[in-house]
Amino acid sequence: MWPSCGLPRLLITLSLLAQPFEQLTAQIDELNRRLTRLVDPHAAQLLVPVGIGPDSAVTLLITMGDNPERLNTEASFAALCGVSPIEYSSGRWTSRRLNRGGDCQTNAALHRIVFTRLRVDARTQAYYERRTQEDASPSDRRTSSRIPGRCLRQAVTSSSAESASPFPVRRR
């Protein structure tokens, strides 16, 4: 099938293409190890829940700042992350949409956490299915990202992993 002179060229080309991929994968792994070493002394309990990697944990810690006690309510954390619902109306009907304000990096981290958990965590999948069966509109389901935000705020502000979060623990 393959011309005799074409196969070695193909193998060389594939080898050359694979080398940068392997180098970048090694760099990503090293950066994740470094980020984990940075997060551990400050909020090791944040790496315990399923779906939170070192990159998302660092983003959440940066957003919380030096004084996480200023975020004393779920609503303040949701507003800071840009996932708080805002009511609006046209005069005839009232609805909700997500707040467009807030820290977009933290919003992206919450997005990654929620979609990772939707893929791998049975409790999150059950919650999503329950909300879907309740005929919640897609925007109502999007505002449900306040639920992980609530648990994450508790995880960052608490001092021990046991009281941190109702998220299931990642198996290592």
C-alpha positions as CSV (number, residue, x, y, z in Angstrom):
1,M,0.0,0.0,0.0
2,W,2.7,2.5,1.0
3,P,5.3,3.4,-1.5
4,S,8.6,2.1,-0.2
5,C,10.2,5.6,-0.1
6,G,7.2,7.3,1.6
7,L,7.0,5.4,4.8
8,P,10.4,6.4,6.3
9,R,9.5,10.1,5.5
10,L,6.2,9.7,7.2
11,L,7.8,8.2,10.3
12,I,10.4,10.9,10.5
13,T,7.8,13.6,10.1
14,L,5.6,12.1,12.8
15,S,8.6,11.8,15.1
16,L,9.5,15.5,14.6
17,L,5.9,16.5,15.3
18,A,5.8,14.4,18.5
19,Q,8.9,15.9,20.1
20,P,7.5,19.4,20.8
21,F,4.3,17.7,22.1
22,E,6.3,15.6,24.6
23,Q,8.4,18.6,25.6
24,L,5.3,20.7,26.3
25,T,3.6,17.9,28.2
26,A,6.7,17.7,30.4
27,Q,6.7,21.4,31.0
28,I,3.0,21.4,31.9
29,D,3.6,18.5,34.4
30,E,6.5,20.5,36.0
31,L,4.5,23.6,36.3
32,N,1.6,21.7,37.9
33,R,4.1,20.2,40.4
34,R,5.4,23.7,41.2
35,L,1.9,25.2,41.6
36,T,0.9,22.3,43.9
37,R,4.0,23.1,46.1
38,L,2.9,26.7,46.2
39,V,-0.8,25.9,47.1
40,D,0.0,23.2,49.7
41,P,1.2,25.6,52.5
42,H,-1.7,28.0,52.1
43,A,-4.8,26.0,51.2
44,A,-4.0,22.3,50.7
45,Q,-7.7,21.5,51.3
46,L,-8.5,23.2,48.0
47,L,-6.7,20.5,46.1
48,V,-8.8,17.7,47.8
49,P,-12.1,18.0,45.9
50,V,-12.6,16.3,42.6
51,G,-12.1,18.6,39.6
52,I,-9.8,21.2,41.1
53,G,-6.4,21.2,39.7
54,P,-3.4,23.3,40.8
55,D,-4.1,26.0,38.1
56,S,-7.7,26.5,39.3
57,A,-6.6,26.5,42.9
58,V,-4.0,29.2,42.4
59,T,-6.6,31.3,40.5
60,L,-9.1,31.0,43.3
61,L,-6.4,31.9,45.9
62,I,-5.3,34.9,43.9
63,T,-9.0,36.1,43.7
64,M,-9.6,35.6,47.4
65,G,-6.6,37.8,48.1
66,D,-4.9,38.2,51.5
67,N,-8.1,38.4,53.4
68,P,-10.7,35.8,52.4
69,E,-12.8,36.8,55.4
70,R,-14.0,39.8,53.4
71,L,-16.0,37.3,51.4
72,N,-18.3,36.4,54.3
73,T,-21.4,35.4,52.2
74,E,-22.0,33.2,49.2
75,A,-23.4,36.1,47.3
76,S,-20.2,38.2,47.7
77,F,-18.1,35.3,46.4
78,A,-20.5,34.7,43.5
79,A,-20.4,38.4,42.6
80,L,-16.6,38.4,42.8
81,C,-16.4,35.4,40.4
82,G,-19.1,36.8,38.1
83,V,-21.6,34.0,38.6
84,S,-24.2,35.8,40.7
85,P,-27.7,36.0,39.1
86,I,-29.1,39.4,38.2
87,E,-32.8,40.0,37.7
88,Y,-34.0,42.0,34.8
89,S,-37.4,42.6,33.3
90,S,-39.1,44.0,30.2
91,G,-42.1,45.1,32.1
92,R,-44.2,42.0,31.4
93,W,-41.8,39.3,32.6
94,T,-39.0,39.0,35.0
95,S,-36.0,36.8,34.4
96,R,-32.4,36.3,35.6
97,R,-29.1,36.3,33.8
98,L,-25.5,35.9,35.0
99,N,-23.6,38.9,36.2
100,R,-21.1,39.9,33.5
101,G,-18.9,41.6,36.1
102,G,-16.4,39.9,38.4
103,D,-13.0,38.3,37.8
104,C,-13.0,36.6,34.4
105,Q,-10.1,34.4,35.3
106,T,-11.9,33.0,38.4
107,N,-15.1,32.6,36.3
108,A,-13.0,30.5,33.8
109,A,-11.6,28.5,36.7
110,L,-15.1,27.8,38.0
111,H,-16.2,26.9,34.5
112,R,-13.4,24.3,34.2
113,I,-14.2,22.9,37.7
114,V,-17.9,22.6,36.9
115,F,-17.4,20.9,33.5
116,T,-14.8,18.6,34.9
117,R,-17.1,17.6,37.7
118,L,-20.0,17.1,35.2
119,R,-17.7,14.5,33.4
120,V,-16.4,12.6,36.4
121,D,-18.5,13.2,39.5
122,A,-21.8,11.3,40.0
123,R,-23.2,13.8,42.5
124,T,-22.7,16.7,40.1
125,Q,-24.2,14.7,37.2
126,A,-27.2,13.9,39.4
127,Y,-27.7,17.5,40.4
128,Y,-27.5,18.6,36.7
129,E,-30.1,15.9,35.7
130,R,-32.4,16.9,38.6
131,R,-32.2,20.5,37.5
132,T,-32.9,19.5,33.9
133,Q,-35.9,17.4,34.8
134,E,-37.3,20.3,36.9
135,D,-37.5,22.2,33.6
136,A,-35.1,24.7,34.7
137,S,-34.1,27.0,31.9
138,P,-30.5,26.8,30.7
139,S,-29.8,30.2,32.3
140,D,-31.1,28.8,35.7
141,R,-28.7,25.8,35.3
142,R,-25.8,28.2,34.6
143,T,-26.5,30.2,37.7
144,S,-26.1,26.9,39.6
145,S,-22.4,27.4,39.3
146,R,-22.9,29.2,42.6
147,I,-23.1,25.8,44.3
148,P,-19.5,24.9,43.6
149,G,-18.6,28.5,44.4
150,R,-20.2,28.1,47.8
151,C,-18.2,25.0,48.5
152,L,-15.0,26.5,47.2
153,R,-15.4,29.6,49.3
154,Q,-15.8,27.3,52.3
155,A,-12.7,25.3,51.3
156,V,-10.5,28.4,50.9
157,T,-11.6,30.1,54.1
158,S,-11.6,27.0,56.3
159,S,-8.6,25.7,58.1
160,S,-9.0,22.0,57.7
161,A,-9.8,19.7,54.9
162,E,-12.4,17.7,56.9
163,S,-14.7,20.7,57.3
164,A,-13.8,22.2,53.9
165,S,-16.3,21.0,51.4
166,P,-19.1,18.5,50.7
167,F,-17.2,17.7,47.4
168,P,-16.1,14.0,47.2
169,V,-12.4,13.5,47.8
170,R,-10.2,12.8,44.8
171,R,-8.8,9.3,44.8
172,R,-5.0,9.2,44.2
